[in-house]
Amino acid sequence: MILDILFIVVWGLIVFTVLGIIFKLIPILLLSLFILFIHEISGIPLGVVTGIGIAMMIFYLINAEIEKAKKSMDDFR
């Protein structure tokens, strides 16, 4: 039981750390780790947690691109 929880936590840390480093999204990384601990407490399947983390990263990337476009439009004016 303890080894299962430890394995899931370590696996989640590795996956979300790699995704966080790839996309350079430290706030999303921390939020994804929080969701991983929610998985541990409530028993939500790990695939769902991983999907939610990836969806949040994509949402964050879209918002970052929108903000960058707004800034470049302001600089253009």
BAVEXKOL-454019 format. One record per atom (N, C-alpha, C): x, y, z; residue in three letters; chain; atom name. Coordinates in steps of 0.001 Angstrom, whole numbers, always signed. Example, Ala and Ser with C-alpha at 12.3 -4.5 7.8 and 13.67 -1.06 7.14 Angstrom:
{{+13190,-5690,+7800},"ALA","A","N"}
{{+12300,-4500,+7800},"ALA","A","CA"}
{{+13200,-3300,+7800},"ALA","A","C"}
{{+12850,-2250,+7080},"SER","A","N"}
{{+13670,-1060,+7140},"SER","A","CA"}
{{+12900,+30,+7870},"SER","A","C"}
This chain:
{{+832,-1200,+0},"MET","A","N"}
{{+0,+0,+0},"MET","A","CA"}
{{+875,+1264,+0},"MET","A","C"}
{{+1815,+1323,+914},"ILE","A","N"}
{{+2703,+2490,+984},"ILE","A","CA"}
{{+3566,+2567,-277},"ILE","A","C"}
{{+4036,+1411,-759},"LEU","A","N"}
{{+4864,+1412,-1963},"LEU","A","CA"}
{{+4067,+1857,-3184},"LEU","A","C"}
{{+2778,+1481,-3245},"ASP","A","N"}
{{+1940,+1927,-4364},"ASP","A","CA"}
{{+1791,+3434,-4365},"ASP","A","C"}
{{+1510,+4006,-3208},"ILE","A","N"}
{{+1357,+5463,-3108},"ILE","A","CA"}
{{+2673,+6154,-3451},"ILE","A","C"}
{{+3776,+5615,-2936},"LEU","A","N"}
{{+5089,+6202,-3220},"LEU","A","CA"}
{{+5411,+6142,-4710},"LEU","A","C"}
{{+5103,+5013,-5352},"PHE","A","N"}
{{+5348,+4878,-6788},"PHE","A","CA"}
{{+4529,+5891,-7581},"PHE","A","C"}
{{+3252,+6040,-7232},"ILE","A","N"}
{{+2391,+6973,-7963},"ILE","A","CA"}
{{+2881,+8410,-7772},"ILE","A","C"}
{{+3256,+8759,-6554},"VAL","A","N"}
{{+3741,+10125,-6303},"VAL","A","CA"}
{{+5036,+10385,-7075},"VAL","A","C"}
{{+5967,+9430,-7037},"VAL","A","N"}
{{+7234,+9615,-7756},"VAL","A","CA"}
{{+7002,+9680,-9257},"VAL","A","C"}
{{+6121,+8800,-9785},"TRP","A","N"}
{{+5801,+8814,-11218},"TRP","A","CA"}
{{+5189,+10147,-11616},"TRP","A","C"}
{{+4258,+10643,-10807},"GLY","A","N"}
{{+3636,+11940,-11104},"GLY","A","CA"}
{{+4639,+13077,-11055},"GLY","A","C"}
{{+5531,+13047,-10060},"LEU","A","N"}
{{+6555,+14083,-9973},"LEU","A","CA"}
{{+7437,+14083,-11213},"LEU","A","C"}
{{+7833,+12887,-11665},"ILE","A","N"}
{{+8701,+12797,-12847},"ILE","A","CA"}
{{+7973,+13311,-14086},"ILE","A","C"}
{{+6731,+12837,-14302},"VAL","A","N"}
{{+5984,+13237,-15503},"VAL","A","CA"}
{{+5743,+14739,-15519},"VAL","A","C"}
{{+5227,+15285,-14410},"PHE","A","N"}
{{+4895,+16699,-14400},"PHE","A","CA"}
{{+6144,+17574,-14395},"PHE","A","C"}
{{+7242,+17091,-13817},"THR","A","N"}
{{+8491,+17858,-13860},"THR","A","CA"}
{{+9019,+17919,-15289},"THR","A","C"}
{{+8990,+16790,-15994},"VAL","A","N"}
{{+9457,+16780,-17386},"VAL","A","CA"}
{{+8580,+17690,-18242},"VAL","A","C"}
{{+7259,+17589,-18082},"LEU","A","N"}
{{+6363,+18461,-18851},"LEU","A","CA"}
{{+6586,+19926,-18475},"LEU","A","C"}
{{+6800,+20183,-17183},"GLY","A","N"}
{{+7044,+21555,-16740},"GLY","A","CA"}
{{+8336,+22119,-17308},"GLY","A","C"}
{{+9375,+21281,-17376},"ILE","A","N"}
{{+10648,+21744,-17937},"ILE","A","CA"}
{{+10519,+21971,-19431},"ILE","A","C"}
{{+9813,+21065,-20114},"ILE","A","N"}
{{+9651,+21202,-21559},"ILE","A","CA"}
{{+8914,+22503,-21886},"ILE","A","C"}
{{+7820,+22755,-21183},"PHE","A","N"}
{{+7002,+23926,-21494},"PHE","A","CA"}
{{+7345,+25140,-20644},"PHE","A","C"}
{{+8272,+24970,-19675},"LYS","A","N"}
{{+8682,+26063,-18789},"LYS","A","CA"}
{{+7481,+26688,-18101},"LYS","A","C"}
{{+6659,+25823,-17534},"LEU","A","N"}
{{+5425,+26282,-16894},"LEU","A","CA"}
{{+5445,+25898,-15418},"LEU","A","C"}
{{+6209,+26619,-14640},"ILE","A","N"}
{{+6331,+26271,-13231},"ILE","A","CA"}
{{+4992,+26424,-12489},"ILE","A","C"}
{{+4184,+27483,-12712},"PRO","A","N"}
{{+2900,+27552,-11993},"PRO","A","CA"}
{{+1983,+26374,-12329},"PRO","A","C"}
{{+1961,+25960,-13580},"ILE","A","N"}
{{+1132,+24830,-13967},"ILE","A","CA"}
{{+1696,+23546,-13381},"ILE","A","C"}
{{+3019,+23461,-13295},"LEU","A","N"}
{{+3646,+22288,-12671},"LEU","A","CA"}
{{+3180,+22148,-11226},"LEU","A","C"}
{{+3193,+23246,-10490},"LEU","A","N"}
{{+2772,+23186,-9093},"LEU","A","CA"}
{{+1288,+22839,-8979},"LEU","A","C"}
{{+475,+23396,-9858},"LEU","A","N"}
{{-954,+23081,-9838},"LEU","A","CA"}
{{-1191,+21624,-10201},"LEU","A","C"}
{{-412,+21095,-11123},"SER","A","N"}
{{-539,+19691,-11499},"SER","A","CA"}
{{-145,+18778,-10342},"SER","A","C"}
{{+883,+19162,-9608},"LEU","A","N"}
{{+1268,+18371,-8442},"LEU","A","CA"}
{{+180,+18400,-7381},"LEU","A","C"}
{{-483,+19541,-7242},"PHE","A","N"}
{{-1610,+19637,-6313},"PHE","A","CA"}
{{-2720,+18682,-6745},"PHE","A","C"}
{{-2984,+18622,-8059},"ILE","A","N"}
{{-3997,+17692,-8562},"ILE","A","CA"}
{{-3557,+16248,-8330},"ILE","A","C"}
{{-2253,+15992,-8427},"LEU","A","N"}
{{-1756,+14642,-8151},"LEU","A","CA"}
{{-2045,+14246,-6711},"LEU","A","C"}
{{-1874,+15165,-5779},"PHE","A","N"}
{{-2178,+14842,-4391},"PHE","A","CA"}
{{-3682,+14685,-4184},"PHE","A","C"}
{{-4484,+15436,-4944},"ILE","A","N"}
{{-5936,+15216,-4903},"ILE","A","CA"}
{{-6242,+13799,-5365},"ILE","A","C"}
{{-5518,+13328,-6379},"HIS","A","N"}
{{-5679,+11946,-6844},"HIS","A","CA"}
{{-5393,+10969,-5711},"HIS","A","C"}
{{-4349,+11227,-4962},"GLU","A","N"}
{{-3996,+10330,-3863},"GLU","A","CA"}
{{-5088,+10304,-2801},"GLU","A","C"}
{{-5685,+11440,-2523},"ILE","A","N"}
{{-6682,+11515,-1463},"ILE","A","CA"}
{{-8020,+10935,-1924},"ILE","A","C"}
{{-8466,+11307,-3149},"SER","A","N"}
{{-9820,+10952,-3568},"SER","A","CA"}
{{-9889,+9710,-4445},"SER","A","C"}
{{-8769,+9289,-5026},"GLY","A","N"}
{{-8786,+8084,-5848},"GLY","A","CA"}
{{-9176,+8314,-7298},"GLY","A","C"}
{{-9099,+9559,-7778},"ILE","A","N"}
{{-9339,+9834,-9195},"ILE","A","CA"}
{{-8263,+9110,-9999},"ILE","A","C"}
{{-8608,+8449,-11101},"PRO","A","N"}
{{-7587,+7721,-11871},"PRO","A","CA"}
{{-6440,+8633,-12325},"PRO","A","C"}
{{-5237,+8077,-12339},"LEU","A","N"}
{{-4052,+8875,-12645},"LEU","A","CA"}
{{-4074,+9386,-14084},"LEU","A","C"}
{{-4681,+8633,-15006},"GLY","A","N"}
{{-4802,+9106,-16386},"GLY","A","CA"}
{{-5624,+10375,-16478},"GLY","A","C"}
{{-6667,+10458,-15676},"VAL","A","N"}
{{-7497,+11668,-15648},"VAL","A","CA"}
{{-6686,+12838,-15110},"VAL","A","C"}
{{-5917,+12588,-14056},"VAL","A","N"}
{{-5087,+13652,-13472},"VAL","A","CA"}
{{-4061,+14136,-14485},"VAL","A","C"}
{{-3434,+13200,-15195},"THR","A","N"}
{{-2445,+13573,-16207},"THR","A","CA"}
{{-3104,+14374,-17328},"THR","A","C"}
{{-4283,+13951,-17765},"GLY","A","N"}
{{-5013,+14678,-18810},"GLY","A","CA"}
{{-5365,+16086,-18385},"GLY","A","C"}
{{-5792,+16229,-17145},"ILE","A","N"}
{{-6119,+17565,-16630},"ILE","A","CA"}
{{-4868,+18438,-16609},"ILE","A","C"}
{{-3740,+17864,-16188},"GLY","A","N"}
{{-2482,+18628,-16162},"GLY","A","CA"}
{{-2063,+19079,-17542},"GLY","A","C"}
{{-2178,+18200,-18528},"ILE","A","N"}
{{-1812,+18558,-19905},"ILE","A","CA"}
{{-2769,+19607,-20456},"ILE","A","C"}
{{-4061,+19464,-20156},"ALA","A","N"}
{{-5042,+20462,-20613},"ALA","A","CA"}
{{-4749,+21827,-19996},"ALA","A","C"}
{{-4366,+21855,-18727},"MET","A","N"}
{{-4034,+23136,-18095},"MET","A","CA"}
{{-2806,+23754,-18737},"MET","A","C"}
{{-1822,+22918,-19094},"MET","A","N"}
{{-625,+23441,-19747},"MET","A","CA"}
{{-956,+24045,-21102},"MET","A","C"}
{{-1819,+23370,-21867},"ILE","A","N"}
{{-2222,+23898,-23176},"ILE","A","CA"}
{{-2969,+25215,-23003},"ILE","A","C"}
{{-3877,+25270,-22019},"PHE","A","N"}
{{-4614,+26499,-21736},"PHE","A","CA"}
{{-3656,+27628,-21359},"PHE","A","C"}
{{-2648,+27304,-20538},"TYR","A","N"}
{{-1664,+28303,-20134},"TYR","A","CA"}
{{-867,+28806,-21333},"TYR","A","C"}
{{-481,+27893,-22231},"LEU","A","N"}
{{+261,+28295,-23434},"LEU","A","CA"}
{{-574,+29214,-24322},"LEU","A","C"}
{{-1863,+28898,-24484},"ILE","A","N"}
{{-2744,+29738,-25301},"ILE","A","CA"}
{{-2852,+31125,-24688},"ILE","A","C"}
{{-3033,+31187,-23357},"ASN","A","N"}
{{-3114,+32492,-22699},"ASN","A","CA"}
{{-1820,+33279,-22835},"ASN","A","C"}
{{-684,+32586,-22747},"ALA","A","N"}
{{+604,+33270,-22890},"ALA","A","CA"}
{{+754,+33846,-24295},"ALA","A","C"}
{{+311,+33103,-25309},"GLU","A","N"}
{{+388,+33604,-26687},"GLU","A","CA"}
{{-546,+34801,-26885},"GLU","A","C"}
{{-1728,+34764,-26278},"ILE","A","N"}
{{-2666,+35885,-26391},"ILE","A","CA"}
{{-2059,+37137,-25745},"ILE","A","C"}
{{-1471,+36964,-24570},"GLU","A","N"}
{{-851,+38111,-23895},"GLU","A","CA"}
{{+325,+38656,-24707},"GLU","A","C"}
{{+1101,+37771,-25315},"LYS","A","N"}
{{+2227,+38220,-26142},"LYS","A","CA"}
{{+1712,+38982,-27361},"LYS","A","C"}
{{+625,+38518,-27961},"ALA","A","N"}
{{+48,+39214,-29116},"ALA","A","CA"}
{{-496,+40576,-28711},"ALA","A","C"}
{{-1138,+40662,-27541},"LYS","A","N"}
{{-1646,+41950,-27060},"LYS","A","CA"}
{{-497,+42929,-26845},"LYS","A","C"}
{{+596,+42433,-26270},"LYS","A","N"}
{{+1736,+43304,-26007},"LYS","A","CA"}
{{+2353,+43792,-27311},"LYS","A","C"}
{{+2468,+42914,-28299},"SER","A","N"}
{{+3058,+43341,-29566},"SER","A","CA"}
{{+2142,+44318,-30296},"SER","A","C"}
{{+825,+44170,-30154},"MET","A","N"}
{{-100,+45130,-30757},"MET","A","CA"}
{{+19,+46490,-30079},"MET","A","C"}
{{+192,+46491,-28754},"ASP","A","N"}
{{+374,+47757,-28041},"ASP","A","CA"}
{{+1685,+48421,-28443},"ASP","A","C"}
{{+2727,+47631,-28649},"ASP","A","N"}
{{+4001,+48187,-29087},"ASP","A","CA"}
{{+3902,+48735,-30509},"ASP","A","C"}
{{+3078,+48109,-31333},"PHE","A","N"}
{{+2914,+48539,-32715},"PHE","A","CA"}
{{+2239,+49903,-32789},"PHE","A","C"}
{{+1314,+50159,-31863},"ARG","A","N"}
{{+603,+51440,-31855},"ARG","A","CA"}
{{+1495,+52480,-31352},"ARG","A","C"}
